[in-house]
């Protein structure tokens, strides 16, 4: 075995292969940083290039990209507050809060190091795939997969924000978005309004981009300054090493949770990251900082998500069942190079297996190091007038969304969700539970259906199910016990009390009309969905009803509460929200323009508006900068081998 | 732009090409694709079986097509392949430079007449097909050792699949044809997860397509944890889906199993339905379609190219592992049978729709 480990290192340490690994890493880092373009985009863009190399080099390239995605997206999550996936949402919540407090370097440093540890743990589990990981994967039956998803969703919905009713409404709304498309348990298409675009449901990058990135972008353009209102010093890295060392065991435990996430197809990182985050919360004595910038939240989430994306490769290599979408593309690449994954491949070509382990380990360490190196430069961007960054960012987002199905539906979905995200942000409704509910709705429904079909109700007594269930039940019991003890001790929990009352009141700065409109919109959506749902087959109704019925009741409650508040205290107007309206309008108009006159012409108008109208650049600099951005956008489309959206009225064809 | 093509026009064109071809065909074909590129549209995501097969064929097409065009595999996923096929219908020109490479996921909705389908598959012209066989196997705990035991298992049979109207359809039709007493659990999100459930003992009947069978199930069979029962079969010279799968000459076809159990060859609407769906799934599993109205000249070019690829020793060597060692089927071997399978009689269509609605609760 040792001999194989060394000979694998020998295979990898060929200049061409190392170069490929490095190139893949760079691509992965860039795509991780770009909002909405995660691992899937990175590997699918690299895919055509790997065929130009030998098998080992090609695989090393993909592995390089896969290993660093969740490391580098820490930067975007922390600095922009826009997570690329549900698995980075905790980082965005805690890390961005820390960044606003001027502790960006702490969040980033711990995030990078935790990601590195997660990657290394993933590499470790890959190296023992046959004796240990394989049996573990087979031990997880359908009921356990269902429980894993359920626990993840429970954690995500209950831990975000102070207002539980609003958090749960958001999670329910996520489920509603998630059940759009084909039902897994019955042949029903749900909420597709006769559009074949919606048959596969909404795609995750578009939902993540719309809910977070578009809304953040609008806010930043409107505020007119940089991302940080005042220049944020990054701070010193030293603190982050210190904090990393203090959280080392938490990170290791989170990585183990993440590894299990990798064994659960489709649910993976979305659930495991939240479970790890919940674990961080329950293992931290002082919970008050969670949601307002708790470094342990970042540490656990980053340890878990990186471990998951690597351990996704275990079922891929052993059973040719990809653990996640990036692993699915990697599987295709393995086939193309004549490697046929299965226990036989793993035992017969240990060199390949250890080459993969080495690539992942090396990329995890180097990725973290490079992230440390480039962060100061990226942090400087946060002080530039955001309208300048917004232009390329918006174009990247459009390109990222458009690679979904290359139809106008992608753009429309992006803008509609962007509008929703903007409304939710300005109404103070947390968006992370929407994202998690969206991702987990389908796998939960599917696993629940399969579980009851295969096992009847005996599944409830399976040991694995009980162990995972204890993850929810034990912290709950402990909490109750702690509270009881406090009450017996007569100690008044003033901290919690004041916080609770603060949560009851209207959060300052939220425009009451925006809150009203958003909640009304959600209530109407739930109400409509309820009526529509009654026409579905019983088996297709189960999951939607779990989201719709409580969602409708909760949103009615929130709506009523809001109306009472308006009557009692009068309307409150948020100038910030009002000031963002023209930018929101501009971006929606850009979408309409794209539909009418195509991407190539509409983008020219967008650039003129953003650079001259918003950023107040001088004509000549605007022209130069605009031309560069335009060229880069066209380059992106070419690289992804996409034809930009064409107009229905007229279309400017590019000379190539 | 889509040129509506009528039969006489095609015929005239064919005659013209044939007449001209007598003198100059080799010269014309020689450089037909010189300096051109071909876009091979795969209506599924990267990394899927169709993508992998397309990438496998890409270099062979580049090598053997006259003029050595660049072949680019382009994925257009969505709607279970319907979106990509719709795009192809609306955008592809009949100039031989755009090919739709797809599976029964595209043809089943067409055959069943689903609403979302905007493409006319039967009007398109197949350029070549790659068979995509499948083997049905059971768990040894069922006590089933051969097809004859199928009706007397030691334990209730339970089959895990994806969706009745998708790639499970031919297998479900086979179960129906053979009147198996078996519980079907649909809702897995791929054949891989369904196989994992089989390995975990949650289900005890499964099927896998050739590549996955080779890489995963063969080991299980050797280890005694899976028992192969039958293969889907292939279309014989008589145009019936009765012959054995060329990749699995040892496993009986569904046709043979029926004959063994019932003492007579299968017939009737149940068989016709299985034959229509089974042929497009297995025998013409992966088919390259050219747009309606593609001139015969181009079809002829592909005919020769496919023959050359099949004769390429490199192809023969590498296809064994990559795709189960099937030869490519040229258009001449595909067109008629495929066209028949794509346009079953109203009786068969009604049977399929009724079966899906009554037994699997699928309304189309």
Interface residues (C-beta under 8 A of the other chain):
Chain A: X43 X44 X47 X51 X137 X138 X141 X142 X182 X184 X185 X186 X187 X194 X196 X197 X199 X200 X265 X266 X315 X319 X320 X321 X322 X328 X329 X330 X331 X332 X333 X335 X336 X338 X340 X341 X342 X343 X344 X345 X404 X405 X406 X407 X443 X446 X449 X450 X453 X454 X455 X537 X539 X641
Chain B: X45 X46 X47 X48 X51 X52 X55 X56 X72 X74 X75 X76 X77 X78 X79 X80 X82 X83 X86 X87 X115 X116 X158 X160 X163 X164 X165 X185 X186 X187 X188 X189 X190 X192 X193 X195 X196 X197 X199 X200 X202 X203 X211 X212 X214 X215 X216 X219 X318 X321 X322 X356 X360 X361 X362 X363
